[in-house]
Amino acid sequence: MTTFAESWWGNAWIEALESASLDAARLSRGRAYARGGHVHDITVTPGRIAARVDGSRSRPYRTGIGLDVLSDADWDRFLTAVAAQPSHIAALLGKDMPHALVDAAAEAGVRLLPGPGELSPRCSCPDRGHPCKHAAALCYEAALLLDADPLVLLLMRGRDERALLDDLARRNAAHASRESPAARTGVDARTALSAAPAPAALPDPLPVPRRPGIPPALPPARRLPVDAAALDLLATDAAARAHAFLTTGGDPHPGLTPWQDAVRLAATRPTSGLTATTRTLYRSLAAGTGRTPTDVARAVAAWRQGGLEGLTLLESPWNPPAGPFDRARPALAAAGLPPLRPRHNHLTDDARGLQLRFGHDGRWYPYEADPGPDPDWWPAGPADDDPADALSSLLQRDDAVARAAPPY
C-alpha cells in the first residue's frame, strides 16, 4: 500500500482502491494529479464523492467514487455502540477515528472503512481503466479530506455531521438517564410560567423610510471569519427585502427555494469577470447549497438570462403543448437556418453544440456546448421572442468564436 495520507484511516481508504486496481501506472499518474492540484469542486453526499478533474481537454472531467451507505439497522447498532463509550464520542468531536471505534463498529456488525473492491470509480473521460487516472486522483484527494475530518466517511456512509451528533446526544442522554433515574427531575411547567413576569407593552412602530438603508462599510483592515464581500451582499439584500415587506406587505421574491435564492443573490452582484472575489462568493454559496462552484456559475448565467424562468429551464426540461414550439422548425427552415433536433422543449444542433430552449413564457433561450456524447450546456445570450432571431444570434456568436480561435 502507498502511504499518501497522514491518518491510518485515510491510508486505509487508499488501500481499498489500490488493492482493486489493474494498473499501477494509472495510480501513479493519479497521485501526481492530486499533488498537482488537478482536483476541483469536491462534493460529498451519501454514497458518493464527486469532483471535476483537469485532464487533457479544455473542460475538466466529471469524476466520482461511489460507496454503499449503511442501512438504518446498521446505523442503529453503530450509534448504540458509540453512545455507550464517551471516549468514542469525544474522538469523533475531535476529528479522530481511533482503531477502538472502528473495532467497536465491527463488533456490532458494521464496516465503516471500505474494503477491497467496495469503492466504485466513475469518470466522463474515455479511459476505461479501473480506475482511470482522474478517479485515482479524486481517491487520493479524498484521503486528505478524511485526514482532516473522518466524519466525511460517515457522510458517505449516509449520515451528515449534524444528524449524527444530534442522534449521539440523544442516545447518550438516554444512556445516562437509565444509569441514574434520580437525574430525571424538573419543574412543573405551570409553576414556571406563573412565576414569569408579564411582558412589557410593545412601543409604537417607527415610520417606514423612503428607501432601503445602506449597511455600514466594514473597516478594510479588520480580519473577519467570513468573506466581507459576501457579508455586504447579504446585508444589502436583507435591507432591500425588509423595506419591500414594510412598504408593500409582501416578499419581492416569494416562494424561492434556498438554492434559487442563492443563485438570485449571486446574479445580482455586478461583475466584470470571474474575479477572485466572485470565485470566493461562488464557493461560499456552493458550500451552503450542496452544489459546486461550477453549478453556481452556470445557474447565475441562467438567472441573468431570464430570471427564475431561465434557471428553471436550465434544470428542468418540459413538454410544451401544441403551438409555437411545433411551428418553430418550419420557421427556421423558411429562414434558411440549419435544422434542429427536437426533444422535450429543446431544439438542438448536435454538430455545432448549439441549442434553443423554449420557455414557459413563450421565449427562446439560446445555449451552447462543446459537441460530445454528454455535453455541458451553458446559457449563451439573452432570450428572444423569435426562434429564428435567437438561432441567428447564436450562429453569429459561434462564427465569431471560430474566427477568433488560433490556427493549428
DOROTOR-227272 format. One record per residue: residue in one letter; z, y, x of N, C-alpha, C in turn. Coordinates in steps of 0.05 Angstrom, whole numbers, plus 5000, padded with zeros to 4 digits. Example, Ala and Ser with C-alpha at 12.3 -4.5 7.8 and 13.67 -1.06 7.14 Angstrom:
<atoms>
   res    n.z    n.y    n.x   ca.z   ca.y   ca.x    c.z    c.y    c.x
     A   5156   4886   5264   5156   4910   5246   5156   4934   5264
     S   5142   4955   5257   5143   4979   5273   5157   5001   5258
</atoms>
This chain:
<atoms>
   res    n.z    n.y    n.x   ca.z   ca.y   ca.x    c.z    c.y    c.x
     M   5000   4976   5017   5000   5000   5000   5000   5025   5017
     T   4985   5046   5010   4984   5071   5024   5008   5088   5015
     T   5022   5099   5035   5044   5117   5029   5032   5145   5026
     F   5030   5155   5002   5018   5181   4996   5039   5200   4984
     A   5054   5190   4966   5075   5206   4952   5101   5205   4968
     E   5120   5222   4960   5146   5223   4974   5166   5204   4960
     S   5163   5200   4934   5183   5184   4920   5173   5155   4919
     W   5192   5137   4916   5185   5108   4914   5170   5103   4888
     W   5177   5117   4866   5162   5112   4841   5134   5124   4842
     G   5130   5146   4857   5104   5157   4860   5085   5138   4875
     N   5096   5125   4896   5080   5106   4911   5076   5080   4895
     A   5095   5073   4878   5091   5050   4860   5068   5055   4841
     W   5066   5080   4832   5043   5087   4814   5016   5082   4829
     I   5015   5092   4854   4991   5089   4870   4985   5059   4875
     E   5006   5043   4881   5002   5015   4886   4989   5001   4862
     A   4996   5010   4837   4985   4997   4814   4954   5001   4813
     L   4944   5023   4823   4915   5027   4823   4903   5014   4847
     E   4915   5017   4871   4903   5006   4895   4902   4975   4894
     S   4921   4963   4881   4921   4933   4880   4899   4922   4863
     A   4888   4940   4845   4866   4930   4828   4839   4941   4837
     S   4839   4957   4859   4814   4969   4868   4796   4949   4882
     L   4770   4953   4878   4750   4936   4890   4737   4948   4915
     D   4744   4973   4922   4730   4987   4944   4750   5005   4957
     A   4759   4998   4982   4777   5015   4996   4765   5042   5004
     A   4738   5042   5008   4725   5067   5016   4727   5088   4994
     R   4725   5080   4969   4728   5099   4946   4756   5110   4945
     L   4776   5092   4951   4803   5102   4952   4807   5123   4973
     S   4795   5118   4997   4798   5137   5019   4785   5164   5012
     R   4762   5163   4998   4749   5188   4990   4766   5202   4968
     G   4778   5186   4951   4795   5197   4930   4819   5212   4942
     R   4832   5200   4963   4854   5213   4976   4845   5240   4989
     A   4821   5239   5001   4811   5264   5013   4806   5285   4992
     Y   4795   5277   4969   4790   5296   4947   4817   5308   4937
     A   4837   5291   4935   4863   5301   4925   4875   5321   4945
     R   4874   5314   4971   4884   5332   4991   4868   5358   4993
     G   4842   5356   4986   4824   5379   4989   4824   5397   4965
     G   4841   5392   4945   4843   5410   4921   4820   5407   4902
     H   4808   5383   4899   4786   5379   4881   4795   5374   4852
     V   4821   5370   4848   4830   5362   4821   4842   5387   4807
     H   4832   5393   4783   4840   5417   4768   4847   5410   4739
     D   4860   5428   4726   4865   5428   4697   4877   5401   4688
     I   4898   5392   4702   4911   5367   4695   4926   5369   4668
     T   4922   5351   4650   4937   5349   4625   4948   5321   4622
     V   4973   5320   4612   4986   5295   4608   4993   5292   4578
     T   4985   5271   4566   4991   5265   4538   4999   5236   4537
     P   5012   5228   4515   5019   5199   4513   4995   5181   4517
     G   4998   5163   4536   4977   5144   4541   4954   5153   4559
     R   4956   5178   4569   4932   5187   4585   4940   5211   4602
     I   4929   5212   4626   4929   5236   4643   4900   5242   4649
     A   4892   5267   4645   4864   5275   4648   4862   5300   4665
     A   4838   5304   4677   4834   5328   4694   4804   5331   4697
     R   4797   5353   4709   4770   5358   4718   4769   5356   4748
     V   4751   5341   4759   4750   5336   4788   4723   5345   4799
     D   4724   5363   4818   4699   5373   4831   4685   5350   4845
     G   4659   5350   4842   4643   5329   4855   4617   5341   4867
     S   4595   5327   4864   4570   5335   4876   4554   5354   4859
     R   4560   5355   4833   4545   5373   4815   4560   5400   4812
     S   4547   5419   4798   4559   5445   4796   4584   5446   4778
     R   4583   5429   4757   4606   5428   4739   4623   5404   4745
     P   4650   5406   4743   4667   5384   4750   4664   5360   4730
     Y   4671   5337   4740   4671   5313   4723   4696   5311   4706
     R   4694   5301   4682   4717   5296   4665   4728   5268   4672
     T   4753   5267   4681   4765   5243   4692   4791   5238   4678
     G   4798   5213   4673   4823   5206   4660   4833   5179   4670
     I   4859   5175   4666   4872   5149   4672   4889   5142   4649
     G   4884   5119   4637   4900   5110   4614   4923   5092   4621
     L   4944   5093   4605   4967   5076   4609   4979   5070   4581
     D   4985   5044   4576   4995   5036   4549   5022   5050   4544
     V   5025   5060   4519   5050   5072   4511   5069   5050   4502
     L   5095   5056   4503   5115   5037   4495   5117   5037   4464
     S   5124   5014   4453   5128   5012   4424   5155   5025   4417
     D   5159   5030   4391   5184   5041   4382   5207   5022   4389
     A   5203   4996   4387   5224   4977   4394   5230   4979   4424
     D   5210   4982   4441   5214   4985   4470   5231   5010   4475
     W   5223   5032   4463   5238   5057   4467   5267   5054   4458
     D   5271   5041   4436   5299   5038   4426   5316   5022   4446
     R   5305   5001   4457   5320   4985   4477   5325   5001   4503
     F   5304   5015   4511   5306   5031   4536   5327   5053   4533
     L   5325   5069   4512   5343   5092   4508   5372   5082   4504
     T   5375   5060   4491   5402   5049   4487   5414   5042   4515
     A   5398   5030   4532   5408   5023   4559   5414   5048   4575
     V   5398   5068   4573   5402   5093   4588   5427   5108   4578
     A   5430   5110   4551   5452   5125   4540   5479   5112   4547
     A   5479   5086   4552   5504   5072   4558   5514   5078   4586
     Q   5497   5090   4603   5504   5096   4631   5500   5126   4636
     P   5521   5142   4636   5517   5171   4641   5503   5177   4667
     S   5505   5160   4687   5491   5165   4712   5461   5164   4709
     H   5451   5147   4690   5422   5147   4684   5413   5173   4672
     I   5428   5183   4653   5421   5209   4641   5421   5231   4661
     A   5442   5231   4679   5443   5252   4699   5419   5250   4718
     A   5410   5225   4724   5387   5222   4742   5362   5234   4729
     L   5358   5228   4704   5334   5239   4691   5335   5270   4690
     L   5358   5281   4684   5361   5310   4683   5356   5322   4711
     G   5363   5307   4732   5359   5316   4759   5332   5309   4770
     K   5313   5301   4753   5285   5294   4761   5286   5271   4781
     D   5302   5251   4776   5304   5228   4794   5300   5203   4777
     M   5290   5182   4790   5286   5156   4777   5296   5134   4796
     P   5322   5130   4797   5333   5110   4816   5325   5082   4808
     H   5326   5064   4828   5319   5036   4822   5337   5025   4800
     A   5362   5034   4799   5381   5023   4779   5371   5029   4750
     L   5359   5052   4746   5349   5060   4720   5325   5042   4713
     V   5307   5038   4731   5283   5021   4726   5292   4992   4722
     D   5312   4983   4737   5323   4956   4734   5336   4953   4706
     A   5350   4974   4697   5363   4972   4671   5342   4970   4649
     A   5320   4985   4652   5298   4983   4633   5286   4955   4633
     A   5282   4943   4657   5271   4916   4659   5289   4896   4646
     E   5315   4899   4650   5334   4881   4637   5333   4883   4607
     A   5325   4906   4596   5322   4910   4567   5294   4901   4558
     G   5278   4890   4577   5251   4881   4570   5230   4902   4569
     V   5235   4925   4583   5216   4947   4583   5206   4953   4611
     R   5180   4954   4614   5168   4960   4640   5161   4990   4641
     L   5173   5005   4658   5167   5034   4660   5144   5039   4678
     L   5145   5030   4703   5124   5034   4722   5100   5016   4716
     P   5076   5025   4720   5052   5008   4714   5050   4985   4734
     G   5040   4963   4725   5035   4940   4743   5006   4939   4751
     P   4999   4920   4768   4971   4918   4777   4952   4915   4753
     G   4931   4931   4753   4911   4930   4732   4919   4943   4706
     E   4943   4955   4705   4951   4967   4680   4940   4996   4676
     L   4933   5009   4698   4920   5035   4697   4890   5032   4691
     S   4880   5048   4672   4852   5046   4663   4838   5072   4670
     P   4823   5073   4693   4809   5097   4700   4783   5101   4685
     R   4777   5126   4678   4751   5133   4665   4741   5158   4678
     C   4714   5161   4680   4703   5185   4692   4675   5189   4681
     S   4666   5214   4678   4640   5220   4668   4618   5219   4690
     C   4626   5212   4715   4606   5210   4736   4590   5185   4733
     P   4566   5182   4746   4550   5158   4743   4560   5134   4760
     D   4580   5138   4777   4590   5117   4794   4606   5097   4777
     R   4599   5072   4777   4612   5051   4762   4634   5037   4777
     G   4643   5048   4800   4664   5035   4815   4690   5035   4800
     H   4708   5017   4808   4734   5014   4794   4756   5016   4815
     P   4767   5040   4819   4759   5065   4806   4738   5080   4823
     C   4725   5100   4811   4708   5118   4827   4726   5137   4843
     K   4714   5152   4861   4730   5169   4878   4743   5191   4862
     H   4731   5200   4840   4743   5221   4824   4768   5212   4810
     A   4766   5187   4798   4790   5176   4785   4812   5170   4806
     A   4804   5160   4830   4824   5156   4851   4837   5182   4859
     A   4822   5204   4861   4834   5230   4867   4854   5238   4847
     L   4848   5234   4821   4867   5241   4800   4892   5223   4802
     C   4889   5198   4809   4912   5180   4811   4930   5189   4833
     Y   4919   5197   4856   4936   5207   4878   4949   5233   4871
     E   4934   5251   4857   4946   5276   4849   4969   5271   4828
     A   4965   5251   4811   4986   5245   4791   5011   5235   4805
     A   5008   5221   4827   5032   5212   4842   5048   5236   4852
     L   5035   5258   4859   5050   5281   4868   5064   5294   4844
     L   5052   5293   4820   5066   5303   4796   5091   5286   4791
     L   5089   5260   4794   5111   5242   4790   5133   5248   4810
     D   5125   5254   4835   5145   5262   4855   5163   5285   4844
     A   5150   5305   4833   5165   5329   4824   5180   5324   4798
     D   5170   5306   4781   5183   5302   4755   5176   5275   4744
     P   5193   5255   4747   5188   5228   4736   5185   5227   4706
     L   5194   5249   4692   5191   5249   4663   5162   5250   4655
     V   5144   5257   4674   5115   5256   4668   5107   5227   4662
     L   5119   5208   4676   5113   5180   4670   5123   5172   4642
     L   5146   5182   4634   5156   5176   4607   5140   5189   4586
     L   5128   5212   4592   5110   5225   4573   5085   5207   4569
     M   5074   5197   4591   5051   5179   4589   5058   5154   4573
     R   5083   5145   4576   5092   5122   4561   5098   5128   4531
     G   5097   5154   4524   5098   5160   4495   5118   5180   4486
     R   5136   5190   4503   5157   5209   4494   5157   5234   4512
     D   5156   5258   4499   5158   5282   4516   5187   5288   4522
     E   5191   5306   4541   5218   5311   4552   5237   5320   4531
     R   5229   5338   4513   5248   5349   4493   5257   5327   4474
     A   5238   5311   4463   5245   5290   4445   5262   5269   4459
     L   5256   5263   4484   5271   5243   4499   5300   5252   4503
     L   5304   5276   4512   5331   5286   4518   5347   5289   4492
     D   5334   5298   4470   5348   5301   4445   5357   5273   4435
     D   5340   5253   4438   5348   5226   4429   5371   5216   4446
     L   5369   5220   4473   5391   5211   4490   5417   5225   4484
     A   5416   5251   4477   5440   5266   4470   5453   5254   4445
     R   5437   5248   4425   5448   5236   4400   5460   5208   4406
     R   5446   5192   4421   5456   5166   4427   5482   5167   4444
     N   5482   5186   4463   5506   5189   4480   5530   5198   4463
     A   5526   5217   4444   5547   5226   4427   5557   5204   4409
     A   5539   5188   4399   5547   5165   4382   5563   5145   4398
     H   5554   5140   4423   5568   5121   4440   5596   5131   4446
     A   5599   5157   4452   5626   5168   4457   5643   5167   4432
     S   5631   5172   4409   5647   5172   4384   5657   5144   4378
     R   5641   5124   4384   5650   5096   4379   5673   5089   4397
     E   5672   5100   4422   5694   5094   4441   5719   5109   4435
     S   5717   5133   4422   5741   5150   4416   5739   5160   4387
     P   5748   5144   4368   5747   5153   4340   5763   5178   4335
     A   5784   5182   4351   5802   5205   4347   5787   5231   4352
     A   5764   5230   4366   5750   5255   4372   5735   5265   4348
     R   5732   5248   4327   5717   5256   4303   5734   5273   4285
     T   5742   5296   4293   5758   5314   4276   5742   5340   4272
     G   5750   5355   4252   5735   5380   4247   5750   5397   4227
     V   5737   5418   4217   5749   5437   4198   5733   5436   4173
     D   5747   5436   4150   5734   5435   4124   5716   5460   4121
     A   5691   5456   4111   5672   5478   4110   5681   5501   4092
     R   5694   5494   4069   5703   5515   4050   5725   5532   4063
     T   5742   5519   4079   5763   5535   4093   5751   5554   4113
     A   5732   5544   4128   5719   5561   4148   5704   5584   4136
     L   5690   5579   4113   5675   5601   4100   5693   5621   4087
     S   5715   5612   4075   5733   5631   4062   5747   5650   4081
     A   5750   5642   4106   5763   5659   4126   5744   5679   4139
     A   5718   5676   4134   5698   5693   4146   5698   5721   4133
     P   5696   5743   4148   5695   5769   4136   5669   5774   4121
     A   5671   5792   4101   5647   5798   4085   5627   5813   4102
     P   5601   5808   4100   5581   5822   4116   5580   5851   4109
     A   5574   5868   4129   5572   5897   4124   5546   5903   4109
     A   5546   5925   4094   5522   5933   4079   5499   5940   4099
     L   5475   5933   4090   5452   5939   4107   5446   5970   4106
     P   5438   5981   4129   5430   6010   4129   5404   6015   4114
     D   5399   6040   4107   5373   6047   4094   5351   6042   4114
     P   5327   6032   4104   5305   6027   4122   5294   6053   4135
     L   5285   6051   4159   5273   6073   4173   5245   6078   4163
     P   5234   6103   4165   5207   6108   4157   5187   6093   4175
     V   5164   6085   4163   5144   6070   4178   5128   6089   4196
     P   5125   6083   4222   5108   6101   4239   5079   6100   4231
     R   5063   6121   4239   5035   6122   4231   5019   6102   4246
     R   5027   6094   4270   5011   6075   4287   5031   6057   4302
     P   5022   6034   4311   5040   6016   4326   5050   6029   4352
     G   5074   6022   4359   5085   6032   4384   5073   6019   4408
     I   5076   6032   4431   5066   6021   4456   5089   6010   4472
     P   5089   5984   4480   5111   5973   4495   5115   5988   4521
     P   5139   5991   4531   5144   6005   4556   5131   5990   4579
     A   5121   6005   4598   5108   5992   4622   5129   5980   4640
     L   5124   5957   4651   5142   5944   4669   5140   5957   4697
     P   5163   5961   4710   5161   5972   4738   5145   5954   4756
     P   5125   5964   4770   5108   5947   4786   5122   5931   4808
     A   5145   5940   4817   5159   5927   4839   5177   5905   4829
     R   5181   5903   4803   5201   5884   4792   5189   5856   4791
     R   5203   5837   4801   5194   5809   4801   5204   5796   4775
     L   5186   5784   4760   5193   5771   4735   5187   5742   4736
     P   5202   5726   4720   5197   5697   4719   5172   5690   4702
     V   5159   5710   4690   5135   5705   4674   5114   5724   4683
     D   5089   5719   4675   5067   5737   4682   5069   5763   4667
     A   5069   5786   4682   5074   5812   4670   5051   5819   4651
     A   5026   5813   4658   5003   5820   4641   5004   5805   4615
     A   5011   5779   4616   5014   5763   4591   5036   5774   4573
     L   5059   5781   4586   5081   5792   4571   5073   5818   4557
     D   5058   5836   4571   5049   5861   4559   5030   5855   4536
     L   5012   5835   4539   4993   5828   4518   5008   5819   4493
     L   5028   5802   4496   5044   5792   4474   5059   5814   4460
     A   5071   5832   4476   5087   5854   4464   5069   5873   4448
     T   5045   5880   4459   5027   5897   4445   5017   5885   4419
     D   5011   5859   4420   5002   5845   4396   5024   5844   4375
     A   5049   5838   4384   5071   5837   4365   5076   5864   4351
     A   5073   5886   4367   5076   5912   4355   5055   5918   4334
     A   5030   5910   4340   5008   5915   4321   5011   5899   4296
     R   5020   5874   4298   5023   5857   4274   5047   5866   4258
     A   5069   5875   4271   5092   5885   4257   5085   5910   4241
     H   5069   5927   4253   5061   5952   4239   5044   5945   4215
     A   5026   5924   4218   5010   5916   4195   5027   5905   4173
     F   5047   5890   4179   5066   5880   4159   5079   5903   4143
     L   5088   5923   4158   5102   5945   4146   5084   5962   4128
     T   5059   5966   4137   5041   5984   4122   5025   5970   4100
     T   5018   5945   4103   5002   5931   4083   5017   5908   4069
     G   5039   5900   4081   5055   5878   4069   5044   5851   4075
     G   5024   5849   4093   5012   5823   4099   5005   5820   4128
     D   5000   5795   4136   4992   5789   4164   4962   5794   4167
     P   4954   5810   4188   4925   5814   4192   4911   5789   4201
     H   4925   5769   4209   4913   5743   4218   4928   5720   4205
     P   4926   5717   4179   4942   5697   4165   4931   5669   4170
     G   4949   5649   4170   4942   5621   4170   4932   5610   4196
     L   4933   5625   4218   4923   5614   4243   4943   5594   4254
     T   4932   5573   4266   4948   5553   4280   4957   5565   4307
     P   4977   5554   4320   4985   5564   4347   4961   5565   4366
     W   4944   5544   4365   4921   5544   4383   4901   5567   4376
     Q   4895   5571   4350   4877   5592   4343   4888   5619   4350
     D   4914   5623   4346   4926   5648   4353   4927   5653   4383
     A   4930   5632   4399   4929   5635   4428   4901   5644   4436
     V   4880   5632   4424   4853   5639   4431   4848   5669   4423
     R   4857   5676   4399   4854   5704   4390   4866   5723   4410
     L   4890   5717   4419   4904   5734   4438   4888   5737   4463
     A   4878   5715   4474   4863   5716   4499   4836   5731   4495
     A   4824   5728   4471   4798   5741   4467   4801   5772   4463
     T   4824   5781   4455   4828   5810   4451   4833   5824   4478
     R   4838   5809   4499   4843   5821   4525   4817   5830   4537
     P   4813   5856   4543   4788   5864   4556   4786   5853   4584
     T   4763   5844   4592   4760   5834   4619   4731   5837   4628
     S   4727   5842   4654   4701   5845   4665   4693   5820   4681
     G   4706   5798   4677   4701   5774   4691   4725   5756   4693
     L   4723   5733   4705   4745   5714   4707   4762   5722   4731
     T   4778   5743   4727   4795   5753   4748   4820   5736   4751
     A   4835   5741   4773   4859   5725   4777   4879   5729   4754
     T   4881   5753   4743   4899   5758   4720   4890   5742   4696
     T   4863   5741   4691   4853   5726   4668   4858   5696   4672
     R   4854   5686   4697   4860   5657   4702   4889   5651   4697
     T   4907   5669   4705   4935   5665   4700   4941   5664   4671
     L   4929   5682   4655   4933   5682   4626   4923   5656   4614
     Y   4899   5647   4622   4888   5623   4611   4905   5599   4617
     R   4916   5598   4642   4934   5576   4649   4959   5576   4632
     S   4970   5600   4627   4995   5602   4610   4989   5593   4582
     L   4967   5602   4570   4960   5594   4543   4953   5564   4541
     A   4940   5554   4562   4934   5525   4562   4960   5508   4563
     A   4979   5517   4580   5004   5502   4582   5019   5502   4555
     G   5018   5525   4541   5032   5527   4516   5019   5513   4492
     T   4994   5506   4494   4979   5494   4472   4970   5466   4478
     G   4977   5455   4501   4968   5428   4508   4939   5425   4513
     R   4925   5447   4521   4897   5446   4528   4894   5451   4558
     T   4869   5453   4566   4863   5460   4594   4853   5489   4596
     P   4855   5502   4619   4844   5529   4622   4814   5530   4614
     T   4799   5509   4620   4771   5508   4612   4768   5508   4582
     D   4785   5493   4568   4785   5493   4539   4790   5522   4528
     V   4809   5535   4541   4815   5562   4532   4792   5581   4537
     A   4779   5579   4561   4757   5596   4567   4734   5592   4547
     R   4728   5567   4541   4706   5561   4522   4713   5571   4494
     A   4738   5568   4486   4746   5577   4459   4746   5607   4457
     V   4754   5621   4479   4753   5650   4479   4725   5660   4476
     A   4706   5647   4490   4678   5654   4487   4668   5650   4458
     A   4678   5629   4444   4670   5624   4417   4682   5645   4398
     W   4708   5653   4403   4721   5673   4386   4706   5700   4389
     R   4699   5707   4414   4685   5732   4418   4657   5731   4406
     Q   4646   5707   4402   4620   5704   4390   4622   5708   4360
     G   4643   5699   4347   4644   5700   4318   4672   5698   4306
     G   4693   5705   4321   4720   5704   4309   4728   5676   4302
     L   4744   5674   4281   4753   5647   4272   4730   5629   4266
     E   4709   5639   4253   4686   5623   4247   4673   5612   4272
     G   4671   5629   4293   4660   5619   4318   4676   5597   4331
     L   4703   5599   4330   4720   5578   4341   4718   5553   4324
     T   4716   5556   4298   4713   5533   4280   4687   5517   4286
     L   4665   5532   4291   4640   5518   4297   4641   5505   4324
     L   4656   5516   4343   4659   5503   4369   4672   5475   4366
     E   4691   5473   4349   4708   5449   4348   4702   5430   4325
     S   4688   5439   4304   4685   5422   4280   4657   5424   4269
     P   4640   5403   4274   4614   5403   4260   4618   5398   4230
     W   4598   5407   4214   4599   5403   4185   4571   5398   4175
     N   4569   5389   4150   4543   5383   4138   4537   5404   4117
     P   4518   5422   4124   4511   5444   4105   4497   5433   4080
     P   4500   5446   4057   4485   5438   4033   4456   5445   4036
     A   4440   5435   4018   4411   5442   4018   4407   5472   4016
     G   4389   5482   4032   4384   5511   4031   4375   5522   4058
     P   4388   5543   4068   4379   5557   4092   4376   5538   4116
     F   4394   5519   4119   4393   5502   4142   4367   5485   4142
     D   4359   5475   4118   4335   5459   4116   4310   5476   4120
     R   4311   5502   4114   4287   5519   4117   4285   5529   4145
     A   4305   5524   4163   4304   5536   4189   4282   5524   4207
     R   4279   5498   4206   4259   5485   4224   4231   5494   4217
     P   4223   5494   4192   4196   5504   4186   4193   5533   4194
     A   4214   5549   4192   4212   5577   4200   4208   5579   4230
     L   4222   5562   4245   4218   5562   4275   4190   5553   4282
     A   4180   5533   4269   4153   5524   4275   4133   5545   4268
     A   4136   5560   4246   4118   5581   4239   4118   5604   4259
     A   4141   5608   4273   4143   5628   4293   4133   5619   4320
     G   4123   5594   4322   4113   5583   4347   4135   5576   4367
     L   4159   5571   4357   4181   5564   4374   4184   5533   4377
     P   4197   5524   4398   4199   5495   4403   4214   5481   4380
     P   4206   5456   4375   4221   5441   4354   4249   5434   4363
     L   4267   5433   4344   4295   5426   4349   4303   5402   4333
     R   4321   5386   4345   4331   5361   4332   4355   5368   4315
     P   4354   5362   4288   4377   5368   4271   4398   5346   4272
     R   4424   5354   4271   4446   5336   4268   4470   5352   4258
     H   4481   5344   4235   4502   5360   4222   4492   5389   4218
     N   4507   5408   4228   4498   5436   4226   4486   5446   4253
     H   4477   5428   4270   4466   5435   4296   4436   5430   4297
     L   4422   5449   4310   4394   5445   4317   4392   5446   4347
     T   4382   5425   4360   4385   5422   4389   4359   5417   4403
     D   4355   5431   4425   4333   5425   4444   4346   5411   4468
     D   4346   5384   4468   4359   5369   4489   4347   5374   4516
     A   4321   5377   4518   4308   5380   4544   4317   5406   4558
     R   4319   5428   4543   4326   5453   4554   4357   5458   4554
     G   4372   5441   4540   4400   5446   4538   4407   5470   4521
     L   4391   5474   4498   4395   5496   4480   4402   5486   4453
     Q   4417   5502   4438   4426   5493   4412   4433   5517   4394
     L   4427   5514   4368   4436   5533   4348   4455   5519   4329
     R   4477   5533   4322   4496   5521   4303   4497   5539   4279
     F   4494   5527   4255   4494   5542   4230   4523   5544   4220
     G   4532   5569   4215   4559   5574   4207   4563   5574   4177
     H   4588   5572   4169   4595   5574   4141   4588   5602   4130
     D   4585   5622   4148   4579   5649   4139   4549   5653   4137
     G   4532   5632   4142   4503   5635   4140   4490   5646   4164
     R   4504   5649   4186   4492   5659   4211   4488   5636   4231
     W   4472   5642   4251   4464   5622   4271   4477   5630   4298
     Y   4491   5610   4309   4507   5615   4334   4493   5600   4357
     P   4484   5615   4377   4470   5602   4400   4489   5589   4419
     Y   4481   5566   4430   4496   5552   4451   4477   5543   4473
     E   4488   5538   4496   4472   5527   4518   4489   5507   4534
     A   4476   5489   4549   4490   5469   4565   4470   5458   4585
     D   4481   5446   4606   4465   5430   4625   4455   5405   4610
     P   4429   5398   4612   4419   5374   4599   4433   5350   4610
     G   4438   5330   4593   4450   5305   4602   4459   5289   4578
     P   4468   5264   4583   4476   5247   4560   4501   5257   4546
     D   4518   5272   4560   4543   5283   4547   4547   5311   4556
     P   4531   5330   4546   4531   5358   4557   4556   5373   4548
     D   4563   5393   4565   4584   5412   4557   4571   5436   4545
     W   4576   5441   4519   4563   5463   4505   4581   5487   4505
     W   4569   5510   4511   4583   5536   4513   4569   5556   4495
     P   4585   5573   4481   4573   5595   4466   4556   5613   4485
     A   4533   5622   4475   4515   5638   4492   4503   5661   4476
     G   4519   5682   4472   4508   5706   4459   4518   5708   4430
     P   4512   5731   4418   4522   5736   4391   4507   5720   4370
     A   4519   5717   4347   4506   5703   4324   4485   5721   4312
     D   4466   5708   4298   4444   5723   4286   4439   5712   4258
     D   4430   5730   4239   4424   5721   4212   4398   5705   4211
     D   4380   5708   4231   4354   5695   4231   4353   5674   4254
     P   4347   5648   4247   4347   5628   4268   4325   5633   4288
     A   4302   5644   4280   4281   5649   4299   4289   5670   4320
     D   4303   5691   4310   4312   5712   4329   4333   5700   4348
     A   4351   5684   4337   4372   5672   4353   4360   5654   4375
     L   4340   5637   4367   4328   5619   4387   4311   5635   4407
     S   4297   5655   4398   4281   5671   4417   4299   5684   4438
     S   4322   5695   4429   4340   5707   4449   4351   5687   4468
     L   4356   5663   4458   4366   5641   4475   4345   5632   4496
     L   4320   5631   4487   4298   5623   4505   4294   5644   4526
     Q   4295   5670   4518   4292   5691   4538   4314   5691   4558
     R   4339   5685   4549   4361   5683   4567   4357   5660   4587
     D   4347   5637   4576   4343   5614   4593   4321   5619   4614
     D   4300   5634   4605   4278   5640   4624   4288   5659   4646
     A   4305   5678   4638   4316   5697   4658   4333   5683   4678
     V   4349   5664   4669   4366   5649   4688   4348   5632   4707
     A   4326   5620   4696   4308   5605   4713   4295   5622   4734
     R   4287   5646   4726   4274   5664   4746   4293   5673   4767
     A   4319   5676   4760   4338   5685   4779   4348   5663   4798
     A   4342   5638   4791   4352   5616   4808   4337   5616   4834
     P   4351   5610   4857   4337   5610   4883   4318   5586   4885
     P   4296   5589   4899   4277   5566   4902   4288   5545   4921
     Y   4280   5520   4917   4290   5498   4934   4268   5491   4954
</atoms>
